[in-house]
Amino acid sequence: MTTNRVSAAMSEVNLIAQLADLKEDNYQLTLALSTLMELLVERGILTHDDIVHKAEQLDTYPYK
């Protein structure tokens, strides 16, 4: 294997590792957000409808 092939293979391995890290980060953030939303609903601070309404509002923002 030439140096270029080794370098390309290592770059690919690095990219795959970064994607795996992003996937784990995404899972942890989603879990934290879900936990917070559930606690706010359970404690009567927000309703499910409040969350749905706000999500619909934010989904219309122009940064799509």
C-alpha atoms as an extended CHARMM CRD file, in Angstrom:
* protein
*
        64  EXT
         1         1  MET       CA              0.0000000000        0.0000000000        0.0000000000  PROA      1               0.0000000000
         2         2  THR       CA              1.3610000000        3.4020000000       -0.8850000000  PROA      2               0.0000000000
         3         3  THR       CA              1.4590000000        6.3460000000        1.4760000000  PROA      3               0.0000000000
         4         4  ASN       CA             -1.4100000000        8.0020000000       -0.4220000000  PROA      4               0.0000000000
         5         5  ARG       CA             -3.6220000000        4.9350000000       -0.0140000000  PROA      5               0.0000000000
         6         6  VAL       CA             -2.8570000000        4.7200000000        3.6930000000  PROA      6               0.0000000000
         7         7  SER       CA             -3.5630000000        8.4200000000        4.0900000000  PROA      7               0.0000000000
         8         8  ALA       CA             -6.8490000000        8.1160000000        2.1900000000  PROA      8               0.0000000000
         9         9  ALA       CA             -7.8830000000        5.1020000000        4.2620000000  PROA      9               0.0000000000
        10        10  MET       CA             -7.0740000000        6.9090000000        7.5120000000  PROA      10              0.0000000000
        11        11  SER       CA             -9.0610000000        9.9480000000        6.3580000000  PROA      11              0.0000000000
        12        12  GLU       CA            -12.0180000000        7.6790000000        5.6810000000  PROA      12              0.0000000000
        13        13  VAL       CA            -11.6960000000        6.0370000000        9.1110000000  PROA      13              0.0000000000
        14        14  ASN       CA            -11.5280000000        9.4910000000       10.7110000000  PROA      14              0.0000000000
        15        15  LEU       CA            -14.6590000000       10.5910000000        8.8670000000  PROA      15              0.0000000000
        16        16  ILE       CA            -16.5440000000        7.4780000000        9.9720000000  PROA      16              0.0000000000
        17        17  ALA       CA            -15.4510000000        8.0600000000       13.5860000000  PROA      17              0.0000000000
        18        18  GLN       CA            -16.6540000000       11.6620000000       13.4220000000  PROA      18              0.0000000000
        19        19  LEU       CA            -20.0330000000       10.5380000000       12.1050000000  PROA      19              0.0000000000
        20        20  ALA       CA            -20.3300000000        8.0220000000       14.9390000000  PROA      20              0.0000000000
        21        21  ASP       CA            -19.5330000000       10.7730000000       17.4460000000  PROA      21              0.0000000000
        22        22  LEU       CA            -22.1770000000       13.0280000000       15.9020000000  PROA      22              0.0000000000
        23        23  LYS       CA            -24.7280000000       10.2480000000       16.0780000000  PROA      23              0.0000000000
        24        24  GLU       CA            -24.0020000000        9.7300000000       19.7920000000  PROA      24              0.0000000000
        25        25  ASP       CA            -24.1350000000       13.4870000000       20.4620000000  PROA      25              0.0000000000
        26        26  ASN       CA            -27.4550000000       13.7130000000       18.6220000000  PROA      26              0.0000000000
        27        27  TYR       CA            -28.8720000000       10.8570000000       20.6910000000  PROA      27              0.0000000000
        28        28  GLN       CA            -27.7550000000       12.4470000000       23.9720000000  PROA      28              0.0000000000
        29        29  LEU       CA            -29.2010000000       15.8530000000       23.0250000000  PROA      29              0.0000000000
        30        30  THR       CA            -32.4880000000       14.3010000000       21.9070000000  PROA      30              0.0000000000
        31        31  LEU       CA            -32.7190000000       12.3390000000       25.1500000000  PROA      31              0.0000000000
        32        32  ALA       CA            -32.0550000000       15.4560000000       27.2390000000  PROA      32              0.0000000000
        33        33  LEU       CA            -34.6340000000       17.4820000000       25.3130000000  PROA      33              0.0000000000
        34        34  SER       CA            -37.2580000000       14.7440000000       25.5830000000  PROA      34              0.0000000000
        35        35  THR       CA            -36.6080000000       14.4450000000       29.3120000000  PROA      35              0.0000000000
        36        36  LEU       CA            -37.0100000000       18.1810000000       29.8450000000  PROA      36              0.0000000000
        37        37  MET       CA            -40.2160000000       18.3160000000       27.8190000000  PROA      37              0.0000000000
        38        38  GLU       CA            -41.7070000000       15.3790000000       29.7190000000  PROA      38              0.0000000000
        39        39  LEU       CA            -40.8290000000       16.9520000000       33.0830000000  PROA      39              0.0000000000
        40        40  LEU       CA            -42.3520000000       20.2960000000       32.0710000000  PROA      40              0.0000000000
        41        41  VAL       CA            -45.5780000000       18.5660000000       31.0190000000  PROA      41              0.0000000000
        42        42  GLU       CA            -45.6700000000       16.3340000000       34.1270000000  PROA      42              0.0000000000
        43        43  ARG       CA            -45.2560000000       19.3580000000       36.4000000000  PROA      43              0.0000000000
        44        44  GLY       CA            -47.9860000000       21.2940000000       34.6200000000  PROA      44              0.0000000000
        45        45  ILE       CA            -45.6680000000       24.0400000000       33.3940000000  PROA      45              0.0000000000
        46        46  LEU       CA            -46.4140000000       23.3130000000       29.7400000000  PROA      46              0.0000000000
        47        47  THR       CA            -48.9630000000       21.2080000000       27.9240000000  PROA      47              0.0000000000
        48        48  HSD       CA            -48.3400000000       18.8860000000       25.0140000000  PROA      48              0.0000000000
        49        49  ASP       CA            -50.3190000000       21.3380000000       22.8700000000  PROA      49              0.0000000000
        50        50  ASP       CA            -48.0100000000       24.1950000000       23.9360000000  PROA      50              0.0000000000
        51        51  ILE       CA            -45.0060000000       22.2040000000       22.7320000000  PROA      51              0.0000000000
        52        52  VAL       CA            -46.6730000000       21.2280000000       19.4600000000  PROA      52              0.0000000000
        53        53  HSD       CA            -47.7740000000       24.8120000000       18.7850000000  PROA      53              0.0000000000
        54        54  LYS       CA            -44.2870000000       26.2250000000       19.4540000000  PROA      54              0.0000000000
        55        55  ALA       CA            -42.6660000000       23.5420000000       17.2820000000  PROA      55              0.0000000000
        56        56  GLU       CA            -45.0210000000       24.4490000000       14.4400000000  PROA      56              0.0000000000
        57        57  GLN       CA            -44.1480000000       28.1270000000       14.8740000000  PROA      57              0.0000000000
        58        58  LEU       CA            -40.4220000000       27.4610000000       14.8380000000  PROA      58              0.0000000000
        59        59  ASP       CA            -40.7440000000       25.1480000000       11.8500000000  PROA      59              0.0000000000
        60        60  THR       CA            -41.9860000000       28.0740000000        9.7460000000  PROA      60              0.0000000000
        61        61  TYR       CA            -38.8600000000       30.1590000000       10.3590000000  PROA      61              0.0000000000
        62        62  PRO       CA            -36.9220000000       31.0440000000        7.1940000000  PROA      62              0.0000000000
        63        63  TYR       CA            -33.7420000000       29.1580000000        8.0610000000  PROA      63              0.0000000000
        64        64  LYS       CA            -34.7020000000       25.9150000000        6.3940000000  PROA      64              0.0000000000
